[in-house]
């Protein structure tokens, strides 16, 4: 599995005309000693609104990289995709941001919630947060309610 660089920064080149200027900012940052990996991102929704394809974002980024002589790593993010929209992003992209928002609020199976809580007992108890006077008290019931809201979405992302 590919490891992401330590510092990445997402840039949205909505109309595939800004890649050179965007990349120049990363070059300028690198000259100041800050090494950041540019990550061009454009969601399926944005492609549909504009009428573009993920390959156009790839082409614009590749051209900027070649023209400006960028030798660092760069990523193309298939931003906010799901299983029904991933296919057209597979070839041009090398980074994938899964959108599981549609599943937030849908309850996971009770046995999955129970298994999750049993696997993560460290989530229950007192949590001290710097800057907050009193520790937060996290009950089993709170973890269960939270898992009920989000576990199914994370299960889908993991699948």
Secondary structure, DSSP 8 states (H G I E B T S, - for coil): -----S-EEEE--TTS--HHHHHHHHHHHHHTT---EEEEEEEHHHHHHHT--HHHHHHHHHHHHHHHT--S-EEEEEEEE-TTT-GGGTTT-SEEEE--GGGTT----HHHHHHHHHHTGGGSEEE--TT-SS-EEE-HHHHHHHHHHHHHHHHHHH-
